[in-house]
Amino acid sequence: MKSSAWYAYVICTENGNLYTGITTDIERRFQEHASGKKGAKFFRTSAPLDLVFKKRFKNRSDASKFEAYFKALTRPKKLKFLGIGKGA
């Protein structure tokens, strides 16, 4: 059985919020978020603006672990990690 690569990603919204997720296809997932049809409810208050981070993992487990790690960071630490805003 061939395993697909998994990606963790971070999207910045129009109001400056950060959304973190995992997928096997970043472009498809970003379009789903932007269209509002299959995207996360998170984007109902502010549209996705830009993909600010992506990282490839060999499996879903590793991508999920990174996602949990990143979500647990404080906002200033997330911004520093991403190299954007006041946290950089």
N, CA, C and O atoms as a DFTB+ gen file, in Angstrom:
352 C
 N C O
     1  1       0.839      -1.181       0.000
     2  2       0.000       0.000       0.000
     3  2       0.883       1.243       0.000
     4  3       1.750       1.393       0.861
     5  1       0.667       2.114      -0.944
     6  2       1.435       3.348      -1.042
     7  2       0.861       4.381      -0.075
     8  3      -0.347       4.616      -0.036
     9  1       1.756       4.993       0.704
    10  2       1.275       6.018       1.630
    11  2       1.548       7.397       1.048
    12  3       2.607       7.645       0.472
    13  1       0.588       8.277       1.208
    14  2       0.724       9.641       0.724
    15  2       1.443      10.479       1.761
    16  3       1.373      10.212       2.960
    17  1       2.127      11.485       1.282
    18  2       2.727      12.444       2.197
    19  2       1.621      13.290       2.802
    20  3       0.613      13.568       2.153
    21  1       1.812      13.692       4.035
    22  2       0.886      14.571       4.728
    23  2       1.580      15.898       4.981
    24  3       2.800      15.959       5.130
    25  1       0.787      16.952       5.029
    26  2       1.310      18.291       5.254
    27  2       0.581      18.948       6.411
    28  3      -0.632      18.808       6.563
    29  1       1.340      19.666       7.222
    30  2       0.754      20.580       8.192
    31  2       0.854      21.957       7.551
    32  3       1.833      22.263       6.870
    33  1      -0.159      22.782       7.770
    34  2      -0.156      24.102       7.148
    35  2      -0.772      25.135       8.074
    36  3      -1.538      24.812       8.982
    37  1      -0.414      26.389       7.816
    38  2      -0.977      27.507       8.575
    39  2      -1.454      28.544       7.565
    40  3      -0.721      28.930       6.654
    41  1      -2.689      28.984       7.742
    42  2      -3.288      30.010       6.883
    43  2      -3.569      31.244       7.735
    44  3      -4.098      31.139       8.841
    45  1      -3.213      32.403       7.213
    46  2      -3.545      33.666       7.851
    47  2      -4.847      34.173       7.228
    48  3      -5.013      34.134       6.008
    49  1      -5.768      34.649       8.071
    50  2      -7.048      35.136       7.577
    51  2      -7.022      36.649       7.383
    52  3      -6.063      37.316       7.770
    53  1      -8.080      37.181       6.785
    54  2      -8.176      38.616       6.533
    55  2      -8.095      39.446       7.807
    56  3      -7.606      40.576       7.785
    57  1      -8.577      38.885       8.929
    58  2      -8.520      39.644      10.175
    59  2      -7.279      39.324      11.012
    60  3      -7.177      39.751      12.162
    61  1      -6.340      38.574      10.437
    62  2      -5.070      38.300      11.110
    63  2      -5.032      37.058      11.970
    64  3      -4.005      36.773      12.586
    65  1      -6.124      36.309      12.030
    66  2      -6.109      35.062      12.784
    67  2      -5.323      33.997      12.027
    68  3      -5.138      34.085      10.813
    69  1      -4.867      32.994      12.762
    70  2      -4.109      31.895      12.175
    71  2      -4.907      30.606      12.296
    72  3      -5.461      30.307      13.354
    73  1      -4.964      29.847      11.213
    74  2      -5.635      28.554      11.194
    75  2      -4.599      27.490      10.872
    76  3      -3.819      27.641       9.933
    77  1      -4.591      26.419      11.646
    78  2      -3.649      25.327      11.443
    79  2      -4.412      24.061      11.104
    80  3      -5.428      23.760      11.731
    81  1      -3.929      23.315      10.112
    82  2      -4.573      22.069       9.737
    83  2      -3.594      21.107       9.101
    84  3      -2.412      21.414       8.946
    85  1      -4.100      19.932       8.731
    86  2      -3.299      18.939       8.026
    87  2      -4.075      18.447       6.821
    88  3      -5.305      18.471       6.813
    89  1      -3.352      18.001       5.800
    90  2      -3.975      17.520       4.578
    91  2      -2.952      16.747       3.747
    92  3      -1.757      16.755       4.041
    93  1      -3.446      16.085       2.708
    94  2      -2.545      15.454       1.738
    95  2      -2.394      16.325       0.495
    96  3      -1.537      16.061      -0.348
    97  1      -3.223      17.361       0.380
    98  2      -3.206      18.236      -0.791
    99  2      -3.490      19.676      -0.355
   100  3      -4.647      20.056      -0.178
   101  1      -2.453      20.461      -0.184
   102  2      -2.595      21.822       0.345
   103  2      -3.395      22.721      -0.590
   104  3      -4.269      23.454      -0.128
   105  1      -3.123      22.685      -1.871
   106  2      -3.838      23.559      -2.815
   107  2      -5.344      23.279      -2.803
   108  3      -6.156      24.204      -2.761
   109  1      -5.702      22.000      -2.841
   110  2      -7.119      21.619      -2.802
   111  2      -7.757      22.093      -1.501
   112  3      -8.853      22.653      -1.508
   113  1      -7.069      21.869      -0.393
   114  2      -7.629      22.227       0.909
   115  2      -7.793      23.740       1.051
   116  3      -8.793      24.201       1.601
   117  1      -6.832      24.512       0.565
   118  2      -6.952      25.969       0.626
   119  2      -8.180      26.421      -0.167
   120  3      -8.932      27.283       0.286
   121  1      -8.379      25.840      -1.345
   122  2      -9.537      26.199      -2.169
   123  2     -10.845      25.810      -1.482
   124  3     -11.839      26.529      -1.588
   125  1     -10.851      24.677      -0.777
   126  2     -12.040      24.280      -0.034
   127  2     -12.347      25.296       1.069
   128  3     -13.502      25.665       1.281
   129  1     -11.307      25.738       1.763
   130  2     -11.495      26.748       2.802
   131  2     -12.004      28.050       2.178
   132  3     -12.908      28.684       2.722
   133  1     -11.438      28.445       1.055
   134  2     -11.801      29.707       0.401
   135  2     -13.228      29.678      -0.144
   136  3     -13.927      30.691      -0.116
   137  1     -13.656      28.523      -0.636
   138  2     -14.994      28.422      -1.223
   139  2     -16.089      28.377      -0.160
   140  3     -17.234      28.741      -0.426
   141  1     -15.736      27.934       1.031
   142  2     -16.720      27.846       2.106
   143  2     -17.583      26.602       2.061
   144  3     -18.391      26.385       2.963
   145  1     -17.433      25.779       1.032
   146  2     -18.282      24.597       0.903
   147  2     -17.786      23.423       1.738
   148  3     -18.572      22.806       2.457
   149  1     -16.519      23.110       1.658
   150  2     -15.961      22.013       2.434
   151  2     -14.922      22.512       3.428
   152  3     -14.248      21.720       4.088
   153  1     -14.800      23.810       3.528
   154  2     -13.810      24.396       4.420
   155  2     -14.240      24.360       5.869
   156  3     -15.383      24.035       6.191
   157  1     -13.310      24.698       6.734
   158  2     -13.578      24.724       8.164
   159  2     -14.526      25.865       8.527
   160  3     -14.531      26.914       7.883
   161  1     -15.324      25.645       9.564
   162  2     -16.243      26.677      10.054
   163  2     -15.468      27.914      10.523
   164  3     -16.014      29.017      10.556
   165  1     -14.221      27.729      10.876
   166  2     -13.339      28.813      11.317
   167  2     -13.365      29.980      10.339
   168  3     -13.281      31.138      10.750
   169  1     -13.480      29.686       9.061
   170  2     -13.391      30.725       8.030
   171  2     -14.721      31.440       7.768
   172  3     -14.799      32.262       6.855
   173  1     -15.741      31.153       8.526
   174  2     -17.020      31.851       8.348
   175  2     -16.935      33.301       8.816
   176  3     -17.672      34.153       8.319
   177  1     -16.048      33.590       9.763
   178  2     -15.918      34.953      10.288
   179  2     -14.873      35.775       9.545
   180  3     -14.929      37.005       9.559
   181  1     -13.932      35.117       8.906
   182  2     -12.890      35.823       8.158
   183  2     -12.311      34.881       7.114
   184  3     -11.922      33.756       7.428
   185  1     -12.257      35.342       5.882
   186  2     -11.796      34.508       4.765
   187  2     -10.303      34.221       4.841
   188  3      -9.538      35.032       5.363
   189  1      -9.885      33.065       4.320
   190  2      -8.451      32.766       4.255
   191  2      -7.761      33.740       3.309
   192  3      -8.268      34.037       2.228
   193  1      -6.608      34.228       3.725
   194  2      -5.893      35.217       2.934
   195  2      -4.644      34.636       2.291
   196  3      -4.424      34.796       1.091
   197  1      -3.826      33.959       3.093
   198  2      -2.536      33.518       2.577
   199  2      -2.056      32.276       3.323
   200  3      -2.226      32.162       4.537
   201  1      -1.462      31.362       2.591
   202  2      -0.794      30.212       3.193
   203  2       0.563      30.711       3.679
   204  3       1.405      31.096       2.867
   205  1       0.787      30.711       4.991
   206  2       2.024      31.285       5.531
   207  2       3.037      30.233       5.960
   208  3       4.183      30.564       6.267
   209  1       2.620      28.957       5.983
   210  2       3.550      27.894       6.375
   211  2       3.031      26.564       5.869
   212  3       1.825      26.315       5.855
   213  1       3.957      25.712       5.453
   214  2       3.627      24.322       5.142
   215  2       4.856      23.473       5.404
   216  3       5.988      23.905       5.190
   217  1       4.611      22.262       5.870
   218  2       5.706      21.321       6.135
   219  2       5.231      19.920       5.800
   220  3       4.130      19.516       6.172
   221  1       6.074      19.186       5.093
   222  2       5.750      17.827       4.653
   223  2       6.150      16.824       5.724
   224  3       7.205      16.943       6.348
   225  1       5.284      15.827       5.925
   226  2       5.551      14.745       6.866
   227  2       5.343      13.415       6.161
   228  3       4.619      13.341       5.168
   229  1       5.974      12.369       6.669
   230  2       5.872      11.062       6.018
   231  2       4.560      10.351       6.288
   232  3       4.188       9.426       5.565
   233  1       3.841      10.790       7.350
   234  2       2.562      10.139       7.653
   235  2       1.634      11.081       8.413
   236  3       2.042      12.152       8.863
   237  1       0.388      10.663       8.543
   238  2      -0.631      11.489       9.196
   239  2      -0.309      11.711      10.670
   240  3      -0.532      12.796      11.207
   241  1       0.213      10.684      11.312
   242  2       0.524      10.785      12.731
   243  2       1.513      11.915      13.008
   244  3       1.301      12.723      13.912
   245  1       2.586      11.970      12.234
   246  2       3.591      13.023      12.437
   247  2       3.017      14.407      12.141
   248  3       3.322      15.370      12.846
   249  1       2.196      14.510      11.111
   250  2       1.563      15.793      10.782
   251  2       0.628      16.220      11.913
   252  3       0.596      17.394      12.279
   253  1      -0.122      15.285      12.460
   254  2      -1.040      15.587      13.562
   255  2      -0.294      16.013      14.816
   256  3      -0.742      16.903      15.538
   257  1       0.836      15.382      15.072
   258  2       1.644      15.752      16.238
   259  2       2.167      17.177      16.097
   260  3       2.165      17.941      17.062
   261  1       2.614      17.533      14.895
   262  2       3.074      18.905      14.686
   263  2       1.913      19.878      14.837
   264  3       2.064      20.933      15.452
   265  1       0.756      19.532      14.281
   266  2      -0.417      20.396      14.379
   267  2      -0.754      20.660      15.850
   268  3      -1.004      21.804      16.228
   269  1      -0.764      19.625      16.672
   270  2      -1.066      19.784      18.097
   271  2      -0.013      20.649      18.782
   272  3      -0.344      21.502      19.606
   273  1       1.264      20.425      18.438
   274  2       2.347      21.235      18.996
   275  2       2.150      22.710      18.657
   276  3       2.243      23.575      19.529
   277  1       1.878      22.986      17.391
   278  2       1.756      24.372      16.948
   279  2       0.536      25.047      17.582
   280  3       0.619      26.197      18.012
   281  1      -0.575      24.349      17.640
   282  2      -1.792      24.921      18.222
   283  2      -1.609      25.247      19.704
   284  3      -2.269      26.146      20.225
   285  1      -0.719      24.525      20.382
   286  2      -0.489      24.753      21.807
   287  2       0.381      25.983      22.081
   288  3       0.431      26.462      23.213
   289  1       1.062      26.493      21.060
   290  2       1.907      27.675      21.237
   291  2       1.047      28.917      21.479
   292  3      -0.097      28.995      21.033
   293  1       1.618      29.874      22.188
   294  2       0.939      31.159      22.343
   295  2       1.022      31.901      21.010
   296  3       1.863      31.582      20.169
   297  1       0.157      32.882      20.820
   298  2       0.177      33.646      19.571
   299  2       1.544      34.285      19.315
   300  3       2.044      34.190      18.194
   301  1       2.173      34.933      20.305
   302  2       3.508      35.509      20.033
   303  2       4.532      34.457      19.594
   304  3       5.378      34.729      18.742
   305  1       4.453      33.272      20.171
   306  2       5.388      32.208      19.785
   307  2       5.080      31.693      18.378
   308  3       5.993      31.354      17.625
   309  1       3.789      31.634      18.027
   310  2       3.422      31.229      16.665
   311  2       3.966      32.232      15.659
   312  3       4.537      31.848      14.638
   313  1       3.788      33.524      15.949
   314  2       4.272      34.558      15.038
   315  2       5.789      34.511      14.908
   316  3       6.328      34.689      13.816
   317  1       6.469      34.274      16.007
   318  2       7.941      34.168      15.966
   319  2       8.358      32.956      15.129
   320  3       9.265      33.051      14.302
   321  1       7.697      31.826      15.345
   322  2       7.985      30.620      14.571
   323  2       7.811      30.879      13.086
   324  3       8.627      30.447      12.271
   325  1       6.739      31.589      12.736
   326  2       6.437      31.879      11.334
   327  2       7.275      33.016      10.761
   328  3       7.348      33.193       9.545
   329  1       7.905      33.782      11.645
   330  2       8.728      34.909      11.192
   331  2       7.892      36.078      10.674
   332  3       8.295      36.785       9.750
   333  1       6.714      36.269      11.289
   334  2       5.847      37.379      10.853
   335  2       5.403      38.207      12.054
   336  3       5.443      37.747      13.195
   337  1       4.991      39.405      11.780
   338  2       4.410      40.280      12.794
   339  2       5.376      40.671      13.894
   340  3       6.594      40.644      13.715
   341  1       4.816      41.032      15.028
   342  2       5.601      41.507      16.170
   343  2       6.416      40.398      16.810
   344  3       7.391      40.666      17.512
   345  1       6.022      39.154      16.572
   346  2       6.735      38.041      17.168
   347  2       8.035      37.701      16.462
   348  3       8.813      36.886      16.960
   349  1       8.287      38.324      15.287
   350  2       9.477      37.981      14.510
   351  2      10.716      38.638      15.056
   352  3      11.805      38.451      14.514
